[in-house]
Amino acid sequence: MAEAGAGRVAVVERVAAPGERSRLVEGVRAYGLIVAMWVRSTMAYRASFVMTALGNFVATAFDFVAIMLMFSHVDALGGFTLPEVALLYGASGTAFGLSDLVLGSMDRLGRRVRDGTLDTLLVRPVPVLAQVAADRFALRRLGRITQGLLVLGYALLTLDIAWSPLKVLMLPLMVLSGGAIFGAVFVAGAAFQFWAQDASEVQNAFTYGGTSLLTYPPSVFAKELVRGVTFVVPLAFASWLPALYVLGRDYPLDLPEWVAFLPPVVAVGCWVLAGMAWRVGLRSYRSTGS
Protein backbone atom coordinates (compact mmCIF):
# COMPACT_ATOMS: atom_id res chain seq x y z
CA MET A 1 0.00 0.00 0.00
CA ALA A 2 2.78 2.39 0.95
CA GLU A 3 4.61 1.64 -2.31
CA ALA A 4 1.42 2.27 -4.30
CA GLY A 5 0.86 5.56 -2.52
CA ALA A 6 4.45 6.62 -3.19
CA GLY A 7 3.98 5.72 -6.84
CA ARG A 8 0.87 7.88 -7.11
CA VAL A 9 2.73 10.83 -5.53
CA ALA A 10 5.57 10.44 -8.03
CA VAL A 11 3.11 10.42 -10.93
CA VAL A 12 1.41 13.57 -9.61
CA GLU A 13 4.79 15.31 -9.29
CA ARG A 14 5.74 14.32 -12.83
CA VAL A 15 2.44 15.66 -14.16
CA ALA A 16 2.63 18.86 -12.11
CA ALA A 17 6.05 19.82 -13.44
CA PRO A 18 4.99 20.02 -17.11
CA GLY A 19 1.81 21.76 -16.00
CA GLU A 20 3.89 24.41 -14.25
CA ARG A 21 6.03 24.88 -17.33
CA SER A 22 2.98 25.31 -19.53
CA ARG A 23 1.54 28.06 -17.34
CA LEU A 24 3.31 30.69 -19.43
CA VAL A 25 1.78 29.23 -22.59
CA GLU A 26 -1.65 29.24 -20.95
CA GLY A 27 -1.18 32.86 -19.93
CA VAL A 28 -0.21 33.95 -23.43
CA ARG A 29 -3.14 32.03 -24.91
CA ALA A 30 -5.57 33.55 -22.41
CA TYR A 31 -4.16 37.02 -23.07
CA GLY A 32 -4.68 36.53 -26.81
CA LEU A 33 -8.28 35.39 -26.34
CA ILE A 34 -9.15 38.35 -24.09
CA VAL A 35 -7.45 40.79 -26.46
CA ALA A 36 -9.35 39.30 -29.42
CA MET A 37 -12.61 39.83 -27.52
CA TRP A 38 -11.81 43.51 -26.90
CA VAL A 39 -10.68 44.00 -30.50
CA ARG A 40 -13.97 42.59 -31.79
CA SER A 41 -15.81 44.89 -29.41
CA THR A 42 -13.78 47.87 -30.64
CA MET A 43 -14.25 47.11 -34.34
CA ALA A 44 -18.00 46.88 -33.88
CA TYR A 45 -17.86 50.70 -33.85
CA ARG A 46 -15.23 51.37 -36.49
CA ALA A 47 -15.90 55.08 -36.85
CA SER A 48 -15.39 55.54 -33.12
CA PHE A 49 -12.17 53.51 -33.28
CA VAL A 50 -10.80 55.61 -36.15
CA MET A 51 -11.58 58.85 -34.33
CA THR A 52 -10.05 57.73 -31.03
CA ALA A 53 -6.94 56.34 -32.75
CA LEU A 54 -6.57 59.60 -34.68
CA GLY A 55 -7.04 61.55 -31.47
CA ASN A 56 -4.32 59.47 -29.82
CA PHE A 57 -2.05 60.11 -32.79
CA VAL A 58 -2.62 63.87 -32.71
CA ALA A 59 -2.27 64.13 -28.94
CA THR A 60 1.13 62.43 -28.97
CA ALA A 61 2.20 64.36 -32.08
CA PHE A 62 1.96 67.62 -30.12
CA ASP A 63 5.00 66.49 -28.12
CA PHE A 64 7.16 66.46 -31.23
CA VAL A 65 5.58 69.68 -32.49
CA ALA A 66 6.78 71.31 -29.26
CA ILE A 67 10.30 70.03 -29.96
CA MET A 68 10.17 71.44 -33.50
CA LEU A 69 9.07 74.82 -32.12
CA MET A 70 11.99 74.71 -29.70
CA PHE A 71 14.41 74.10 -32.56
CA SER A 72 12.98 77.05 -34.46
CA HIS A 73 14.83 79.20 -31.89
CA VAL A 74 17.98 77.09 -31.37
CA ASP A 75 20.28 75.14 -33.66
CA ALA A 76 21.10 72.40 -31.17
CA LEU A 77 19.91 71.08 -27.82
CA GLY A 78 22.66 69.74 -25.61
CA GLY A 79 24.79 69.45 -28.75
CA PHE A 80 22.13 67.42 -30.61
CA THR A 81 20.41 68.56 -33.81
CA LEU A 82 16.69 68.17 -34.53
CA PRO A 83 17.09 64.93 -36.57
CA GLU A 84 19.21 63.42 -33.78
CA VAL A 85 16.61 64.32 -31.16
CA ALA A 86 13.97 62.94 -33.54
CA LEU A 87 15.81 59.59 -33.49
CA LEU A 88 15.72 59.56 -29.69
CA TYR A 89 12.07 60.58 -29.71
CA GLY A 90 11.01 58.06 -32.35
CA ALA A 91 12.87 55.16 -30.75
CA SER A 92 11.60 55.77 -27.21
CA GLY A 93 8.09 56.66 -28.41
CA THR A 94 7.74 53.51 -30.51
CA ALA A 95 9.18 51.27 -27.77
CA PHE A 96 6.89 52.77 -25.17
CA GLY A 97 3.92 52.59 -27.55
CA LEU A 98 4.41 48.84 -27.96
CA SER A 99 4.51 48.25 -24.20
CA ASP A 100 1.59 50.62 -23.65
CA LEU A 101 -0.46 48.71 -26.23
CA VAL A 102 0.32 45.31 -24.70
CA LEU A 103 0.47 46.18 -20.98
CA GLY A 104 -0.97 49.67 -20.64
CA SER A 105 -3.96 48.39 -18.68
CA MET A 106 -1.74 47.36 -15.76
CA ASP A 107 -2.31 50.73 -14.08
CA ARG A 108 -5.93 49.71 -13.44
CA LEU A 109 -4.83 47.16 -10.86
CA GLY A 110 -4.88 49.62 -7.96
CA ARG A 111 -8.54 50.36 -8.62
CA ARG A 112 -9.36 46.66 -8.63
CA VAL A 113 -7.53 46.17 -5.34
CA ARG A 114 -9.43 49.04 -3.74
CA ASP A 115 -12.93 47.99 -4.84
CA GLY A 116 -12.35 44.24 -4.47
CA THR A 117 -13.02 43.35 -8.12
CA LEU A 118 -9.64 41.65 -8.27
CA ASP A 119 -11.30 38.75 -6.43
CA THR A 120 -13.26 37.90 -9.58
CA LEU A 121 -10.00 37.43 -11.48
CA LEU A 122 -8.52 35.18 -8.81
CA VAL A 123 -11.27 32.56 -9.07
CA ARG A 124 -10.90 32.14 -12.83
CA PRO A 125 -8.65 29.36 -14.17
CA VAL A 126 -6.49 31.92 -15.98
CA PRO A 127 -3.28 33.63 -14.80
CA VAL A 128 -4.14 36.94 -13.12
CA LEU A 129 -1.36 38.81 -14.89
CA ALA A 130 -2.79 37.89 -18.30
CA GLN A 131 -6.26 39.04 -17.25
CA VAL A 132 -5.07 42.35 -15.84
CA ALA A 133 -2.81 43.09 -18.82
CA ALA A 134 -5.53 42.36 -21.39
CA ASP A 135 -8.33 44.09 -19.49
CA ARG A 136 -9.96 46.75 -21.70
CA PHE A 137 -7.31 46.33 -24.39
CA ALA A 138 -7.18 49.69 -26.20
CA LEU A 139 -6.47 49.30 -29.91
CA ARG A 140 -6.50 53.10 -30.20
CA ARG A 141 -2.97 53.08 -28.76
CA LEU A 142 -1.78 52.14 -32.23
CA GLY A 143 -1.89 55.89 -32.86
CA ARG A 144 1.11 56.42 -30.56
CA ILE A 145 3.10 53.65 -32.27
CA THR A 146 2.32 55.06 -35.72
CA GLN A 147 3.39 58.53 -34.68
CA GLY A 148 6.63 57.24 -33.18
CA LEU A 149 7.46 55.25 -36.31
CA LEU A 150 6.85 58.28 -38.53
CA VAL A 151 9.22 60.44 -36.49
CA LEU A 152 11.78 57.62 -36.45
CA GLY A 153 11.48 57.32 -40.23
CA TYR A 154 12.00 61.08 -40.61
CA ALA A 155 15.14 60.88 -38.49
CA LEU A 156 16.61 57.96 -40.44
CA LEU A 157 15.95 59.66 -43.78
CA THR A 158 17.44 62.97 -42.64
CA LEU A 159 20.51 61.83 -40.71
CA ASP A 160 23.79 61.04 -42.45
CA ILE A 161 24.65 57.83 -40.60
CA ALA A 162 27.64 55.64 -41.44
CA TRP A 163 25.62 52.43 -41.59
CA SER A 164 27.05 49.05 -40.71
CA PRO A 165 25.36 45.66 -40.24
CA LEU A 166 25.49 46.13 -36.46
CA LYS A 167 23.85 49.55 -36.66
CA VAL A 168 21.09 48.20 -38.90
CA LEU A 169 20.52 45.36 -36.42
CA MET A 170 20.51 47.84 -33.55
CA LEU A 171 17.32 49.58 -34.74
CA PRO A 172 14.83 46.70 -34.25
CA LEU A 173 16.84 45.52 -31.23
CA MET A 174 16.48 48.95 -29.66
CA VAL A 175 12.73 49.19 -30.21
CA LEU A 176 11.87 45.65 -29.14
CA SER A 177 14.18 45.61 -26.12
CA GLY A 178 12.98 49.07 -25.13
CA GLY A 179 9.40 47.89 -25.30
CA ALA A 180 10.27 44.91 -23.09
CA ILE A 181 12.01 47.15 -20.54
CA PHE A 182 9.02 49.50 -20.38
CA GLY A 183 6.76 46.45 -20.08
CA ALA A 184 8.71 45.22 -17.07
CA VAL A 185 8.30 48.65 -15.48
CA PHE A 186 4.53 48.40 -16.08
CA VAL A 187 4.40 45.03 -14.30
CA ALA A 188 6.64 46.14 -11.42
CA GLY A 189 4.53 49.28 -10.98
CA ALA A 190 1.37 47.19 -10.91
CA ALA A 191 2.92 44.88 -8.30
CA PHE A 192 3.61 47.93 -6.12
CA GLN A 193 -0.10 48.74 -6.20
CA PHE A 194 -0.88 45.61 -4.21
CA TRP A 195 0.46 47.51 -1.21
CA ALA A 196 0.00 51.17 -2.18
CA GLN A 197 -3.39 50.60 -3.91
CA ASP A 198 -3.51 54.16 -5.24
CA ALA A 199 -0.11 54.37 -6.89
CA SER A 200 -0.96 54.57 -10.57
CA GLU A 201 0.58 58.04 -10.78
CA VAL A 202 3.82 56.72 -9.30
CA GLN A 203 3.83 54.05 -11.99
CA ASN A 204 3.09 56.65 -14.67
CA ALA A 205 6.05 58.70 -13.49
CA PHE A 206 8.37 55.88 -14.58
CA THR A 207 6.48 54.88 -17.74
CA TYR A 208 5.00 58.00 -19.33
CA GLY A 209 7.54 60.17 -17.54
CA GLY A 210 10.35 57.86 -18.58
CA THR A 211 9.55 58.09 -22.27
CA SER A 212 9.38 61.89 -22.01
CA LEU A 213 12.81 61.86 -20.37
CA LEU A 214 14.32 59.69 -23.10
CA THR A 215 13.04 62.09 -25.75
CA TYR A 216 15.83 64.53 -24.93
CA PRO A 217 19.59 63.85 -25.08
CA PRO A 218 21.30 62.80 -21.84
CA SER A 219 23.64 65.79 -22.10
CA VAL A 220 20.88 68.16 -20.94
CA PHE A 221 20.33 66.32 -17.64
CA ALA A 222 22.33 66.20 -14.44
CA LYS A 223 24.71 63.25 -14.08
CA GLU A 224 22.82 62.03 -11.01
CA LEU A 225 19.64 61.66 -13.02
CA VAL A 226 21.48 59.92 -15.85
CA ARG A 227 23.00 57.49 -13.34
CA GLY A 228 19.55 56.80 -11.92
CA VAL A 229 18.01 55.87 -15.30
CA THR A 230 21.09 53.78 -16.16
CA PHE A 231 21.80 51.80 -13.00
CA VAL A 232 18.62 52.01 -10.89
CA VAL A 233 15.68 52.04 -13.31
CA PRO A 234 17.59 51.16 -16.51
CA LEU A 235 15.48 53.11 -18.98
CA ALA A 236 18.65 54.40 -20.67
CA PHE A 237 19.00 50.96 -22.28
CA ALA A 238 15.57 51.41 -23.87
CA SER A 239 16.71 54.30 -26.06
CA TRP A 240 19.68 56.44 -25.12
CA LEU A 241 22.56 53.97 -25.26
CA PRO A 242 21.64 52.06 -28.44
CA ALA A 243 20.60 55.30 -30.17
CA LEU A 244 23.92 56.93 -29.29
CA TYR A 245 25.69 53.94 -30.83
CA VAL A 246 23.74 54.40 -34.07
CA LEU A 247 24.51 58.12 -34.07
CA GLY A 248 28.19 57.56 -33.30
CA ARG A 249 27.96 59.76 -30.22
CA ASP A 250 29.86 59.51 -26.94
CA TYR A 251 28.04 57.71 -24.14
CA PRO A 252 27.19 59.44 -20.88
CA LEU A 253 29.13 58.60 -17.69
CA ASP A 254 32.10 57.40 -19.80
CA LEU A 255 30.43 54.03 -20.34
CA PRO A 256 32.15 51.55 -22.69
CA GLU A 257 30.85 51.08 -26.21
CA TRP A 258 29.69 47.48 -25.68
CA VAL A 259 26.91 48.58 -23.28
CA ALA A 260 24.85 49.50 -26.36
CA PHE A 261 24.39 45.76 -26.98
CA LEU A 262 23.05 45.02 -23.49
CA PRO A 263 19.36 46.03 -23.91
CA PRO A 264 18.15 42.40 -24.43
CA VAL A 265 20.08 41.28 -21.33
CA VAL A 266 18.76 44.22 -19.32
CA ALA A 267 15.22 43.50 -20.53
CA VAL A 268 15.44 39.87 -19.36
CA GLY A 269 16.81 40.98 -15.99
CA CYS A 270 14.04 43.55 -15.59
CA TRP A 271 11.39 40.93 -16.35
CA VAL A 272 12.86 38.49 -13.84
CA LEU A 273 12.71 41.16 -11.12
CA ALA A 274 9.26 42.32 -12.20
CA GLY A 275 7.98 38.73 -12.18
CA MET A 276 9.31 38.20 -8.67
CA ALA A 277 7.70 41.44 -7.50
CA TRP A 278 4.40 40.43 -9.09
CA ARG A 279 4.37 37.03 -7.37
CA VAL A 280 5.19 38.55 -3.98
CA GLY A 281 2.51 41.20 -4.44
CA LEU A 282 -0.13 38.71 -5.55
CA ARG A 283 0.59 36.41 -2.61
CA SER A 284 0.33 39.33 -0.19
CA TYR A 285 -3.08 40.40 -1.51
CA ARG A 286 -5.91 40.33 0.98
CA SER A 287 -9.47 40.68 -0.24
CA THR A 288 -11.55 43.65 0.85
CA GLY A 289 -14.05 41.18 2.26
CA SER A 290 -16.97 42.89 0.51
Secondary structure, 3 states (H helix, E strand, C coil): CHHHHHHHHHHHHHHHHHHHHCHHHHHHHHHHHHHHHHHHHHHCCHHHHHHHHHHHHHHHHHHHHHHHHHHCCCCCECCECHHHHHHHHHHHHHHHHHHHHHHHHHHHHHHHHHHCCHHHHHCCCCCHHHHHHHCCCCHHHHHHHHHHHHHHHHHHHHCCCCCCHHHHHHHHHHHHHHHHHHHHHHHHHHHHHHHHCCCHHHHHHHHHHHHHHHCCCHHHCCHHHHHHHHHHCCHHHHCHHHHHHHHCCCCHHHCCHHHHHCHHHHHHHHHHHHHHHHHHHHHHCCCCCC
